[in-house]
Amino acid sequence: MTLAELLADEDLRRKEFPVVADQIYLAHAGVCPLPERVAAAVQRYAGHCAREDQEHAFPEATIARTRQLAASLLGARPGEIALVGPTSLALSLIASGLRFRKTDNIVIYFEDYPSNVYPWMALAGSGVEVRLLNIRELGRIRPVDVLGQVDEQTRLVALASCHFISGYRIEVEAIGAELRKRNILFCLDAIQTLGAFPTPVGHVDFLAADSHKWLLGPCGAGILYVREELQDRLRPPLYGWHNVRCPDFVAQEQIVLRADARRYEAGTFNLLGLAGLHAALELTLELGVGNIAKELLRKRSLLVPELRAKGWSVLQADSAESNAGAILSCTRDGTDLAALHATLRKEGIVASLRADRGGNHYLRLSPHYYNTDAELRRVIELL
């Protein structure tokens, strides 16, 4: 299946994405509805589990294949991928697994989604200086902003690949390349680009992302990337039967970790989630994340001028293509956004309401590749 075939064939679109029969779903930056093939994979596996051992129903070869698919999507090695669940858990594993000195500082963006703020803030209790990026526009983090606020004592920079309100995509490779020259670790919360835009890890040290947004997978089935050269440095803060050597399930006198990223997988997998993650990765790779990105940018170019013509102010509306995301957060003077949001819901249109630290509220639209131009025009008409 190609994107062109999907968007040209309404029967195919309804088969692959059952949600379109009832709703115009524009909240993929929140929690996605599952595609048919992802839901079917979970149901099929659950059916097998009713008749046999759950682990036998999901063999190790399928887990290895899921790891390989995730690696292909990121341009990584399978041994650099751990299947650990929510983004918050993966980021917390990174923050608590690194050793910092009291003279070290880390740099974060305080207006990021809390999952990428709290794990780093917690390090202040151990004496690490937590520096907050000074940025003029919400989410608009440029390489010069980052490089101008690090110094010789900076050990790590933690950023999101795309801001969850403004929709601004950072220049991951440019920032990462410069940080590596300075021997500064780079951690990426990639949940708002994974499955929507290419997110290569060539200049990234750590990456975390759950699958329940743009990747169109289940909640709690996520990916943790740890660069191979750093796996001995990032000690797992969680220990169990799966990541520590225990032949015949007998505890040993010494803790010997697995040799690759499986050292961060302490216990039993969320196998129902992995069944869906496997199918979601296959779907994304079948369509091609580059093709998906082009389609999302095309939809953005359709929506932005139409919204502006209706009197809406769109955050980061004039972003360069390299920084433009699939998230469109907008506001309009004199409009009761909560009431409008409720009205849209009654019309079968699912969007999101978000607010920034200053109390400014936004209607957030986040269409995905399977949304049609006719659906988007219907939304514009109601707005």
N, C-alpha and C positions, 0 to 999 in steps of 0.2 A: 504494500500500500504506500502511495505517495501522498504528500499534502495536497497536491492538485487534485488527485482522485477523490480524496476525502471531502474537500470543499465543493467539488462539482457534483457529488452524488449524495443527495439528501438521505436516501435509504441507507447507504453505507455509513453516513455520519450518525444517524440515529441508532444504527446497530452498534457501532463502536463506542458511542457516547450517549447512553440512554437518558442522561440528564436533559438533553436538548429537547426532548418531547414535552417537558413540563416547565422548563425554566431557561432564561437567558442567564447563564452563570458567569459572572464577572468578578469573582472573588478568589481567584487562584493564588493571590498573595497571602491568603489566609489559610483555609483548608479546602482542598479540592474534592470534587466528586470523583469516584473511581471510574475509569474506562471499563467497558464490558470485559475486555480480556484480562484486566487486572482483578476485577471482582470474581471472574470465573476461575482464575488461577487459585485464589484463596478458597473459593467454594470447593473446587476440585480436590485441593489438598485436604481441606477439612473433612471431606467425604472419605478419603483414604484413611484419615486418622480415626474415623469411627470404626474401622475394621482392622487396624493394626497399630503397632508401635509408632508414635508420632515421629520419632527420629528415623526409623526405617522408611517411613513414607516420604521423607525429605532427605534423600541420601547425600552423603558428603560431596559427591560429584556435583550436585546441583548447587550446594553452598559455594563450592569452588568456582562454578560457572557464574554465579551471582557476583562474586568478588572480581572475577575477570571482566565482566560487563561493566562494573563500576569503574574499574581501572581504565578500560577503554574510553569511557566517557570523559575521564579526567586527564587522559594522557599519562597515566601512572603505571606502576608495576602492581600486579595482584598482591604481592607481598607487602605493599604499602597501604593496603585497604583493610580496615577493620569494620565489621558489621555490628554496630553497638547501639543503635536506636536513636533517641531524640537528639537534636542539636545541642540542647542544654547539657545533656549528659556528656556528649563528646567534648564540648568546650570545657566543661568542668574537669574531665580527665586530663586535658592538656594543661590547664591552669594549675591543677594540684599535683601533676606529675613532674613538672619542671622544678629544678632547684635554683633559687635566686639568692643572691647576697643582699644584705641590708643596704648596700651602696647602689644597688641596681634600680633602674626605673623601667616601667613599661608604659606604653602609650596606647590609649583607647579613645573611642568617641562616645561621649556620655549620652548622645542622642540616638545611639543605635538601639536595636531591639534588646530588651533586658537580658536575654539569654547570652548576649555577647558583652554584657556590662558587669553583671553581678559576679561571675566567676573570677574576673580580674580585680574587681573592687575588694573581694575577700582577701586578696594577697596583701593588702595594706596592713592587715593584722599581724603579719609576719615581718613587717618592716620594709617591705618593698614600696617604693614611691610609685603611685599610680597617677600618671599625667593624663589630663583630658585635653584632647585636640581643641584648639581654638579655630572654629570654622564660622564664616560669616553667614552662609546660606545653609539651610537644613539639608544635611546629607551630602552636600557638594564638596567632596574631599578630593583635592587634586594632589598629584605627586609633590608639588612644591610645598603644600601645606604640611604634609607628613615629614618631608625631609628637613623642613625648617624648624621642626619641633622635636627632633631627636638629637642626642649627643653621645659622647663616648661611653656614658653609663647606661644607655638604653639597651636593654637585652631583648625586648620583644615589642612588636606592634600588632595589635589585634583589631581588625576591621571587618565590616560586612562587604561582600562583593557588590551589593546593591542595597540602597537604603529603603526600608520597608514603608516609608511614607512618601518621600520625595521621588523615588524611582530612579535616582541617580546611580549609575554604575561607575565604580571606580576603575582606574587603569591598573588592573592587578599586576600585569607583567612589568609595567614601568616602575611601579612602586616596589614590587618584589625584587627586581633586579638591582635597584639602588640600595635597598636594605641589605641585600646579600653582600654587596661590596663593602658595607660597613659592619658586617658580621652581626647583624641584627635579625632575629627570628621574625618570621611573618606568619601570622595565623589568620585564617579566613573563615568567616561565617558565610557559607555559600548557598544558604537555603533559598535566597531570592533570585538566584541565577541557575542553579542546577536543574537541567531539563529545559531551560528557556534560552540560555545563551552559552556559547563555549566558555568553559571555566578551566583553562589549563593550569597545571600546577608546577610548571617548569621553574618558576621563581617563588613558589609557595612552600613553606615548611610544614604547616599543619592546615587541615581543612575539615570542616564539619558541616553536615547538612542532612536533615531528615527528608523523606521523600513525599510528604503530604501536601506540598505546594505545586510547583511547576513540573516536578517529575511525575506527578499524577500517580503516586503510590500511597500505601497505607500510612497511617499515623504510627510513629514509634518504630519505623523501619528505616534506619539512616546509615550514613556512611561517615567514617572517620578516616582521613588520609594522614599518614605520618611519613615524612621523607625517610627513606631507608637509612641514610647516614645519621639520623637523629634518634633512631629507635632505642639505642642503648642509653641515650641521654634523657629521653622521656620515660621515666619509670612509671609503670601502671600503679595507680593508687588503690586498685581493686584486685583482689586475688581470689582464685577459685580453681575448680577442677579442670577447667578448660584451658586457662592460660599458663598454668604451672604444671610442670612434669609430675605425673602421678600414675605410673604403670599399674594396670589392673585396679585403678581407683584407690591405690594405697598411698597415703601421704608420705613424703620423703623427708629426710633430715635437712635437706637444703632446698631452698627455693630456686628452681631452674626454670626460667621463663622460655616460652616459645621464641623461636629465632626471628620471627617476622611480626607483622602488625596483629597477628592473632593473639599476641601477648596482652592486648587491650580488651579482649573478649573473655571476661572472667568466668562466665557460666553459660547455662543453656541458652540457645538462641531463641528469639521471638520468631519461631518458624512460620506461623501464619503470616506475620508481617513480611518475612523474607520471600514467601511464595508470591506475594503481591509486588514486592520490590523487584524480584527477578523479571516478572512480566512487564513492569513499568520501564525498566531499563531496556528490555528488548524492544518495546514500542518506540521509545525515544531514539534508540540507535537505528531502528528501521527507517524512521522518518528522516533522521539526520538532524543533529542539534543546530548545525549551521543553517539548514533550511527553516527550522523552527524559528530561529532568531530573525531571519529575514522577514518571515511572515508576521512576527510580533511587531517588528519595526514598521512594517507596512500598515498594520492596524493602528499603530500609534500615530502615524502620519495622516491617517484618515480622521482620527478622533480629535486631535489637538486643535486644528483650525475650526472644526465644527463646534467644539466646546467654546472656544474663544468668541466665535460669532454669536453664540447664545449669551455672552456676557460673563462666562466663567473664567476665573483665573486658575491656570494649571501650573503646579509646581514644576520647575525645571523644564518648562515647555520648549525652551530654545536650546536644550542640550545638544551637543554634537552627537552624531550617530554612535560614536564609540562610547558615549556615556549615557545614552538614552536606554531606559529600561522599559519593561512592559507594564509598569505601574503608573497610573495617572491619578494623582490626587488633586482635587479641584474644590474651589469654594467660590461663592458669589454673594456679594453684599445683599442683605435683605432676604436671603433664602434660609428658611428653617430646614437645615440639613437632616435633622432627625426625622422630621415629618416627611420630607422628600424620600428619605431612605425607606421609611415604612410604606409610602405610596408605591415606590418601585417594587417592593417585595410583594405587595398585593397584585401587582401586574405581572408577577412571575420573573422579576429581574433581581438577581442577587448581587449586591455590591457590598462594600464595607464602609463603616464610619471609623475614622481615626482622629486623634488629637495630638498636638505637639505639647511641649512643656509649657509653652506660653498660653495654653488654653484655646488655641486656634483649632477649629474643627474642619475636617475635610471629608468629602465624599470620595472614596477610593475605588477606581475602576481598574480591574486587572484581568482583562480577557486573555484567553489562551488561543492556540493555533486553530482549534476546531470551531471557535465562534465565527459566524459568517458576517459579511458586511451588512446583510439585511438585519441581523440581530443588533449590530452596533447602531445602525440608522434608527431602529425602533427605540433604542435607549436615548439617542440624541433627541428624537421627536418628543419623548416624554419629559426630558430635561428642559 
